[in-house]
Amino acid sequence: MNLNNRLDIIQSQKLVMTTQLKQSLDILNMSNLELEDEIKREAEENPVLEMESKGDVDWEEFAKNIDNKSYNIKSYDLDNDFTLENLAKYESNLYDYAKDQLSFLKLNKKEKEVCEYIVDCLDKDGYLGIEEKFIIKELKIDKDYFEKCLKYIQQLEPSGIGARNLSECLLIQMENKNINDDILKSIIIEDLNLIGQNKIKSISKKYNINIEDCVEYIEKIKEFDPKPGRLCSNEKTIYIQPDVMVRKINGEFIVYMNDNANFHLCINNYYKSVLSNPTSDENAKEFIKNKLNYALNLLKNIETRKSTVLKIAEVIVKEQNEFFSKGVKYIKPMRLKDIALELGYHESTISRGINSKYMLTPFGLFEFKYFFSTAIQSKEEEGTSSTKIKNMIKGFINEENKLKPLSDDKICKLLKDEGITVARRTVAKYREEMNILSSSKRKQFIK
């Protein structure tokens, strides 16, 4: 055994990811909204960066043109005074709404405390999110007292909150609507799983009722809200903004960036002047240089992202020309590798470039990923894309007889008639990916 120490020179290659490169890849991978949040965060942390709103009011011009009038400005306390401005800022939610209603009930101090505690234990759907035994232990009350207070909660709006499970939620709504029906109540308590499996015949046989009456019971249950708490949700709707737009101009499809941001980034001129001033502190200059370099890299990476996304979009439009001319039925197979070879990029770059990116086309808004699919054997020379097959399956199902829905085998035969050969399990896989139920669960019965 040789235990001598020695030095060896070994030549090897390593990929060193710099901070700038990592930032560039991260920015390329971001959606429009994520990028906007990142820009705002950087503008807050980096004094060199400035975010200028495109819609800023020219206050100097406003001051010149304003009439010479005097105004009495009342001073008020934003926290205490009731003003329309404060009212507009306030957003109610399930918990505030429920507690407001409690104030109209005749509750003693202890009951109100317990009820408010239970309200705070509700999840966003309105269900009791904590086991009752923990509440009983925490508040040092007995089960009967808990049940009494929970009953108060279950009387509140939206109807159905305070339930411990789905059956109880539906029963509360049934009771609040003054519906008295023993069969309906039993179905809700015992047979929600059969409804989910669309086993209408099993339910009708169990309760000795005909199919039409059974369907009416199920339709009545579907009128109830399984997630009543969502009615009071103050979650804001997030609207998708297309990254690129495609328009047909003079017979040619033109792609351009959707540059609709209400602000743009720029470098603060004050810090530039500090750098050029020979009397400025050297430490301050060094700090500004570092921040300036970071700001310039950010701006450069944002521009690189725009350029890359635009190039990818242009190749997609070129490769999917039939889709943009004739519609979704004419989409063809396309892989990340095809775009990467066309642009001379790595596949991972293309993957980041299409992630959470959207394109507004003459046929609607589509995610970039929509255009990428594998080829399936068909009579066509280039094969048929899986996306096209999914659209065809969806079309067959939309047009089927709802009393006799198409089985996966039947859909296979219909596809074969169109010149596309796929296995039954492939049809089942695509159907499940589109969240479409099997034929037995899609079957409807005459009312």
C-alpha positions as CSV (number, residue, x, y, z in Angstrom):
1,M,0.0,0.0,0.0
2,N,1.4,3.4,-1.1
3,L,0.8,6.1,1.5
4,N,3.1,8.7,0.0
5,N,1.8,12.3,-0.5
6,R,2.1,13.7,-4.0
7,L,0.7,16.4,-6.3
8,D,-1.1,15.6,-9.5
9,I,-2.3,18.0,-12.2
10,I,-5.7,16.9,-13.7
11,Q,-7.4,18.7,-16.5
12,S,-11.2,18.8,-16.2
13,Q,-14.2,20.8,-17.4
14,K,-16.7,22.4,-15.1
15,L,-19.7,24.6,-15.6
16,V,-19.6,27.4,-13.2
17,M,-22.9,29.2,-12.8
18,T,-22.4,32.8,-12.0
19,T,-25.0,35.0,-10.2
20,Q,-25.7,36.8,-13.5
21,L,-26.3,33.5,-15.4
22,K,-28.6,32.2,-12.6
23,Q,-30.6,35.4,-12.7
24,S,-30.9,35.2,-16.4
25,L,-32.2,31.6,-16.3
26,D,-34.6,32.5,-13.5
27,I,-36.0,35.5,-15.3
28,L,-36.5,33.4,-18.5
29,N,-38.4,30.8,-16.5
30,M,-40.8,33.4,-15.0
31,S,-44.4,34.2,-16.1
32,N,-45.3,37.8,-16.7
33,L,-46.8,38.3,-13.3
34,E,-43.8,36.7,-11.6
35,L,-41.5,38.9,-13.5
36,E,-43.5,42.0,-12.5
37,D,-43.2,41.0,-8.8
38,E,-39.5,40.4,-9.2
39,I,-39.0,43.9,-10.9
40,K,-40.9,45.6,-8.0
41,R,-38.9,43.7,-5.4
42,E,-35.6,44.7,-7.1
43,A,-36.7,48.3,-7.4
44,E,-37.4,48.4,-3.7
45,E,-34.1,46.9,-2.7
46,N,-31.8,48.6,-5.3
47,P,-31.7,52.4,-4.9
48,V,-30.1,52.8,-8.4
49,L,-33.2,51.3,-10.1
50,E,-36.2,53.4,-10.7
51,M,-39.7,52.3,-11.7
52,E,-41.4,55.0,-13.7
53,S,-45.1,54.7,-14.3
54,K,-46.2,55.2,-17.9
55,G,-49.4,56.8,-16.7
56,D,-47.9,59.4,-14.3
57,V,-49.7,62.7,-14.0
58,D,-47.8,65.8,-15.0
59,W,-48.5,67.7,-11.8
60,E,-46.6,70.8,-12.9
61,E,-48.9,71.1,-15.9
62,F,-51.9,70.4,-13.7
63,A,-50.9,73.1,-11.3
64,K,-50.6,75.7,-14.2
65,N,-54.1,75.0,-15.5
66,I,-56.0,74.6,-12.2
67,D,-58.4,77.3,-11.3
68,N,-57.4,79.6,-8.5
69,K,-59.9,78.3,-5.9
70,S,-59.5,77.8,-2.2
71,Y,-60.3,74.5,-0.5
72,N,-61.0,73.7,3.1
73,I,-59.1,70.5,3.9
74,K,-60.6,68.7,6.9
75,S,-58.2,66.8,9.0
76,Y,-59.4,63.3,10.1
77,D,-58.2,60.1,11.6
78,L,-57.9,57.4,8.9
79,D,-58.3,54.7,11.5
80,N,-61.3,56.1,13.4
81,D,-63.3,58.3,11.0
82,F,-65.9,56.7,8.8
83,T,-65.0,57.7,5.2
84,L,-65.9,56.4,1.8
85,E,-62.2,56.0,1.2
86,N,-61.8,53.7,4.1
87,L,-64.9,51.8,3.1
88,A,-63.5,51.1,-0.3
89,K,-60.2,49.8,1.1
90,Y,-61.9,47.3,3.4
91,E,-62.3,43.8,2.1
92,S,-64.6,41.5,4.1
93,N,-64.0,37.7,4.4
94,L,-65.7,34.6,5.7
95,Y,-64.4,35.1,9.3
96,D,-65.4,38.8,9.5
97,Y,-68.8,38.2,7.9
98,A,-69.6,35.3,10.3
99,K,-68.6,37.3,13.3
100,D,-70.7,40.3,12.2
101,Q,-73.7,38.0,12.1
102,L,-73.0,36.7,15.6
103,S,-73.5,40.2,17.0
104,F,-77.2,39.9,16.0
105,L,-77.7,36.7,18.0
106,K,-78.6,36.8,21.7
107,L,-75.4,35.3,23.1
108,N,-73.9,35.6,26.5
109,K,-70.2,36.5,26.8
110,K,-69.0,32.9,27.1
111,E,-71.1,31.8,24.1
112,K,-69.8,34.6,21.9
113,E,-66.2,33.7,22.8
114,V,-66.7,30.1,21.9
115,C,-68.5,30.9,18.7
116,E,-65.8,33.3,17.6
117,Y,-63.1,30.7,18.4
118,I,-65.0,28.1,16.3
119,V,-65.3,30.7,13.4
120,D,-61.5,31.1,13.5
121,C,-61.2,27.3,13.2
122,L,-63.1,27.2,9.9
123,D,-61.1,26.5,6.7
124,K,-61.5,28.6,3.5
125,D,-64.3,26.3,2.3
126,G,-66.3,26.9,5.5
127,Y,-65.7,23.5,7.1
128,L,-64.5,23.0,10.7
129,G,-60.8,22.4,10.2
130,I,-59.9,21.3,13.7
131,E,-61.2,18.2,15.5
132,E,-63.9,19.2,18.0
133,K,-62.1,17.4,20.9
134,F,-59.2,19.9,20.7
135,I,-61.6,22.8,20.8
136,I,-63.4,21.3,23.8
137,K,-60.1,20.8,25.6
138,E,-58.7,24.2,24.7
139,L,-61.8,26.2,25.8
140,K,-62.5,23.9,28.8
141,I,-66.1,23.2,27.8
142,D,-68.2,20.1,27.5
143,K,-69.4,18.5,24.3
144,D,-73.0,19.7,24.8
145,Y,-71.9,23.3,25.1
146,F,-69.7,22.9,22.0
147,E,-72.6,21.4,20.0
148,K,-74.9,24.3,21.1
149,C,-72.3,26.9,19.9
150,L,-71.6,25.0,16.7
151,K,-75.3,25.1,16.0
152,Y,-75.3,28.9,16.2
153,I,-72.5,28.9,13.6
154,Q,-74.4,26.6,11.3
155,Q,-77.4,29.0,11.3
156,L,-75.2,31.7,9.7
157,E,-74.7,32.7,6.1
158,P,-73.4,31.4,3.8
159,S,-75.6,28.4,4.4
160,G,-73.5,25.3,5.1
161,I,-70.6,26.7,7.1
162,G,-69.5,25.1,10.3
163,A,-70.0,21.6,8.9
164,R,-67.6,18.8,9.8
165,N,-67.9,16.9,6.5
166,L,-69.7,17.2,3.2
167,S,-72.8,15.3,4.2
168,E,-73.3,17.6,7.2
169,C,-72.7,20.7,5.0
170,L,-75.5,19.6,2.6
171,L,-77.8,18.7,5.4
172,I,-77.4,22.1,6.9
173,Q,-78.4,23.7,3.6
174,M,-81.3,21.3,3.2
175,E,-82.5,22.3,6.7
176,N,-82.0,26.0,6.1
177,K,-84.2,25.7,3.0
178,N,-86.9,24.0,5.0
179,I,-86.7,20.9,2.9
180,N,-88.2,17.9,4.7
181,D,-87.6,14.7,2.8
182,D,-86.4,11.5,4.4
183,I,-85.2,9.9,1.2
184,L,-83.2,13.0,0.2
185,K,-81.7,13.1,3.7
186,S,-80.7,9.4,3.6
187,I,-79.1,9.8,0.2
188,I,-77.0,12.7,1.5
189,I,-75.9,10.7,4.6
190,E,-75.3,7.3,3.0
191,D,-74.9,7.5,-0.8
192,L,-72.9,10.5,-1.9
193,N,-70.2,8.0,-3.1
194,L,-72.8,6.3,-5.3
195,I,-73.7,9.7,-6.9
196,G,-70.0,10.3,-7.6
197,Q,-69.9,6.9,-9.4
198,N,-73.1,7.7,-11.2
199,K,-74.8,4.5,-9.9
200,I,-78.3,5.8,-10.4
201,K,-79.8,2.3,-10.7
202,S,-78.3,1.2,-7.4
203,I,-79.8,4.3,-5.6
204,S,-83.2,3.8,-7.2
205,K,-83.2,0.1,-6.3
206,K,-82.1,0.8,-2.7
207,Y,-85.0,3.3,-2.1
208,N,-87.5,1.6,-4.3
209,I,-88.0,4.7,-6.5
210,N,-88.0,5.0,-10.3
211,I,-85.1,6.4,-12.3
212,E,-86.8,9.7,-13.0
213,D,-87.4,10.4,-9.2
214,C,-83.8,9.4,-8.4
215,V,-82.4,11.8,-11.0
216,E,-84.6,14.6,-9.5
217,Y,-83.1,13.9,-6.0
218,I,-79.6,14.0,-7.4
219,E,-80.3,17.3,-9.3
220,K,-81.6,18.7,-6.0
221,I,-78.4,17.7,-4.2
222,K,-76.3,19.4,-7.0
223,E,-78.1,22.7,-6.3
224,F,-76.4,22.8,-2.8
225,D,-72.9,24.3,-2.5
226,P,-70.2,21.9,-1.3
227,K,-67.8,24.7,-0.6
228,P,-70.0,27.5,0.9
229,G,-67.0,29.4,2.4
230,R,-65.7,30.3,-1.1
231,L,-68.7,32.6,-1.5
232,C,-67.0,35.0,1.0
233,S,-63.5,34.6,-0.4
234,N,-61.7,37.9,-1.0
235,E,-59.1,36.2,-3.2
236,K,-58.3,38.3,-6.2
237,T,-58.8,36.9,-9.7
238,I,-55.5,36.7,-11.6
239,Y,-55.9,37.5,-15.3
240,I,-53.5,35.8,-17.7
241,Q,-51.6,38.3,-19.8
242,P,-50.3,37.1,-23.2
243,D,-46.6,37.4,-23.6
244,V,-46.9,37.6,-27.4
245,M,-49.6,38.4,-29.9
246,V,-50.1,37.0,-33.4
247,R,-51.9,38.9,-36.1
248,K,-52.4,38.3,-39.8
249,I,-51.2,41.3,-41.8
250,N,-51.2,41.3,-45.6
251,G,-51.6,37.5,-45.6
252,E,-48.7,36.9,-43.2
253,F,-48.7,36.1,-39.5
254,I,-46.7,38.6,-37.5
255,V,-45.6,38.0,-34.0
256,Y,-44.9,40.9,-31.6
257,M,-44.3,41.2,-27.8
258,N,-47.2,42.3,-25.7
259,D,-45.4,45.2,-23.9
260,N,-48.3,46.4,-21.8
261,A,-46.6,47.0,-18.5
262,N,-47.7,50.3,-16.9
263,F,-44.1,51.1,-15.9
264,H,-40.6,50.9,-17.1
265,L,-37.2,50.5,-15.4
266,C,-34.5,53.1,-15.7
267,I,-31.2,54.1,-13.8
268,N,-31.5,56.9,-11.3
269,N,-29.5,59.9,-12.7
270,Y,-28.6,61.1,-9.2
271,Y,-26.3,58.1,-8.6
272,K,-24.7,58.6,-12.0
273,S,-23.7,62.1,-10.9
274,V,-22.3,60.8,-7.7
275,L,-20.0,58.5,-9.6
276,S,-18.8,61.3,-11.9
277,N,-18.2,63.7,-8.9
278,P,-14.5,63.5,-7.9
279,T,-15.3,64.7,-4.3
280,S,-17.7,61.8,-3.6
281,D,-16.8,59.3,-1.0
282,E,-15.0,56.3,-2.3
283,N,-17.0,53.8,-0.3
284,A,-20.2,55.3,-1.6
285,K,-18.8,55.1,-5.1
286,E,-18.0,51.4,-4.7
287,F,-21.5,50.7,-3.3
288,I,-23.1,52.5,-6.2
289,K,-20.9,50.7,-8.8
290,N,-22.0,47.3,-7.4
291,K,-25.7,48.3,-7.4
292,L,-25.3,49.8,-10.8
293,N,-23.8,46.6,-12.2
294,Y,-26.6,44.5,-10.7
295,A,-29.2,46.9,-12.2
296,L,-27.7,46.8,-15.6
297,N,-27.5,43.0,-15.5
298,L,-31.2,42.9,-14.6
299,L,-32.2,45.2,-17.4
300,K,-30.0,43.1,-19.8
301,N,-31.6,39.8,-18.6
302,I,-35.1,41.2,-19.1
303,E,-34.3,42.2,-22.6
304,T,-32.7,38.8,-23.3
305,R,-35.9,37.2,-22.0
306,K,-38.0,39.2,-24.4
307,S,-35.8,38.3,-27.3
308,T,-35.8,34.6,-26.5
309,V,-39.5,34.4,-26.0
310,L,-40.1,36.3,-29.2
311,K,-37.8,34.0,-31.2
312,I,-39.5,30.9,-29.8
313,A,-42.9,32.3,-30.7
314,E,-41.8,33.1,-34.2
315,V,-40.6,29.5,-34.8
316,I,-43.8,28.1,-33.3
317,V,-45.9,30.2,-35.7
318,K,-43.7,29.2,-38.7
319,E,-43.9,25.4,-37.8
320,Q,-47.7,25.5,-36.9
321,N,-48.7,27.7,-39.9
322,E,-51.7,25.4,-40.6
323,F,-53.0,25.8,-37.1
324,F,-52.9,29.6,-37.4
325,S,-54.6,29.5,-40.8
326,K,-57.3,26.9,-40.2
327,G,-57.7,26.2,-36.5
328,V,-57.0,23.8,-33.7
329,K,-57.8,20.7,-35.7
330,Y,-54.7,21.3,-37.8
331,I,-52.0,21.4,-35.0
332,K,-49.1,19.1,-35.8
333,P,-46.5,17.3,-33.7
334,M,-43.6,19.4,-32.5
335,R,-40.9,18.8,-29.9
336,L,-38.7,21.1,-27.8
337,K,-35.7,19.6,-29.7
338,D,-37.1,20.9,-33.0
339,I,-37.2,24.5,-31.7
340,A,-33.8,24.1,-30.0
341,L,-32.1,22.9,-33.3
342,E,-33.8,25.8,-35.2
343,L,-32.6,28.5,-32.9
344,G,-29.3,26.9,-31.8
345,Y,-30.3,26.9,-28.1
346,H,-30.2,24.1,-25.5
347,E,-33.5,22.2,-24.9
348,S,-33.5,23.5,-21.3
349,T,-33.5,27.0,-22.5
350,I,-36.5,26.3,-24.7
351,S,-38.2,24.6,-21.8
352,R,-37.7,27.7,-19.6
353,G,-38.7,30.0,-22.5
354,I,-42.1,28.3,-22.9
355,N,-42.9,27.9,-19.2
356,S,-46.0,29.9,-18.2
357,K,-45.8,31.9,-21.4
358,Y,-49.0,32.6,-23.4
359,M,-49.8,33.5,-27.0
360,L,-52.9,35.4,-28.2
361,T,-53.9,34.0,-31.5
362,P,-56.8,34.5,-34.0
363,F,-58.3,31.4,-32.3
364,G,-57.9,32.5,-28.7
365,L,-55.3,32.4,-25.9
366,F,-53.0,29.4,-25.8
367,E,-50.1,28.4,-23.6
368,F,-46.8,27.9,-25.5
369,K,-46.8,24.3,-24.2
370,Y,-50.0,23.6,-26.0
371,F,-48.1,23.6,-29.3
372,F,-45.7,20.8,-28.2
373,S,-46.9,17.2,-28.5
374,T,-45.7,13.9,-29.7
375,A,-46.6,12.2,-33.0
376,I,-49.1,9.4,-33.1
377,Q,-49.2,6.9,-36.0
378,S,-51.7,7.9,-38.7
379,K,-52.1,8.0,-42.5
380,E,-50.5,11.4,-42.6
381,E,-46.8,11.5,-43.5
382,E,-45.8,13.6,-40.4
383,G,-48.2,11.8,-38.0
384,T,-50.8,13.4,-35.9
385,S,-50.2,15.3,-32.7
386,S,-51.5,14.1,-29.3
387,T,-53.1,17.5,-28.9
388,K,-55.1,17.1,-32.1
389,I,-56.2,13.6,-30.9
390,K,-57.3,15.0,-27.6
391,N,-59.4,17.7,-29.4
392,M,-61.0,14.9,-31.5
393,I,-61.8,12.8,-28.5
394,K,-63.3,15.8,-26.8
395,G,-65.3,16.5,-30.0
396,F,-66.7,12.9,-30.1
397,I,-67.7,13.1,-26.5
398,N,-69.4,16.5,-26.8
399,E,-71.5,15.1,-29.7
400,E,-72.3,11.7,-28.2
401,N,-75.8,10.5,-27.1
402,K,-75.8,11.3,-23.4
403,L,-78.1,8.3,-22.7
404,K,-75.6,6.0,-24.5
405,P,-72.1,7.6,-24.1
406,L,-69.2,6.4,-26.2
407,S,-66.9,3.8,-24.7
408,D,-63.1,4.1,-25.1
409,D,-63.2,1.2,-27.6
410,K,-65.8,3.0,-29.7
411,I,-63.7,6.2,-29.6
412,C,-60.7,4.1,-30.9
413,K,-62.9,2.9,-33.8
414,L,-64.0,6.5,-34.6
415,L,-60.3,7.6,-34.6
416,K,-59.4,4.7,-36.8
417,D,-62.1,5.8,-39.3
418,E,-60.3,9.1,-39.4
419,G,-57.0,7.4,-40.2
420,I,-55.5,7.5,-36.6
421,T,-54.5,4.2,-34.9
422,V,-54.3,4.4,-31.1
423,A,-54.8,1.8,-28.4
424,R,-57.8,1.9,-26.0
425,R,-55.5,2.6,-23.0
426,T,-54.1,5.7,-24.9
427,V,-57.7,7.0,-25.4
428,A,-58.4,6.3,-21.7
429,K,-55.1,8.2,-20.7
430,Y,-56.0,11.2,-22.9
431,R,-59.5,11.3,-21.6
432,E,-58.3,11.2,-18.0
433,E,-55.8,14.0,-18.7
434,M,-58.7,16.1,-19.9
435,N,-60.7,15.3,-16.7
436,I,-63.4,13.5,-18.7
437,L,-65.2,10.7,-16.9
438,S,-65.6,7.2,-18.2
439,S,-68.7,6.3,-20.3
440,S,-70.4,4.7,-17.3
441,K,-70.0,7.8,-15.2
442,R,-71.0,10.1,-18.1
443,K,-74.3,8.3,-18.6
444,Q,-77.4,10.4,-18.0
445,F,-80.9,9.2,-17.4
446,I,-84.2,10.6,-18.6
447,K,-85.9,12.7,-15.9
